[in-house]
Amino acid sequence: MNSLPNFEYDAHKASIDLSGLESFLESPAVAEPEREETETQVILRLLEQLYKVGELVKDTSERLVEAHEKLTSLTALVSLQNKQMEILSHYQAQAARAAGLEHSLAMALAENEKLKRSGWRKIFSWIK
């Protein structure tokens, strides 16, 4: 950045030497310096930011509680479904055993009917 030109003030002439001021005026405008905040303004701004952070923490905490509750209920649901799957596999095995017993029972009933036939029927069934 350009340095400011030297201004010479002659008390006898009561005028200022403005030589070199042209190059300063042609340089890009310098931004206005920011107003300095007072200590009270800084504290108020920081308190406002702290309040916003507190609100965000509170919101996040509420979301975490909701997520934890959902996770707990889903865990319980998965546990219940696992128990139901174990029971289902047990019942499927029982159903397969029952089907086998039904088949054995049907075979035994057929054999029993065959043995109960009268003598003539036995002879006729043997001839066929």
Number of C-alpha atoms within 10 A of each C-alpha: 7 8 6 10 14 11 12 11 12 10 8 6 7 8 10 11 13 12 11 12 13 10 11 14 9 8 10 9 8 7 6 6 6 6 6 8 10 9 9 9 11 12 12 12 13 12 12 12 12 12 12 12 12 12 12 12 12 12 12 12 12 12 12 12 12 12 12 12 12 12 12 12 12 12 12 12 12 12 12 12 12 12 11 12 12 12 12 12 11 11 12 12 12 12 12 11 12 12 12 12 12 12 12 12 12 12 12 12 12 12 11 11 10 13 11 11 12 9 10 9 12 13 11 9 11 8 7 5
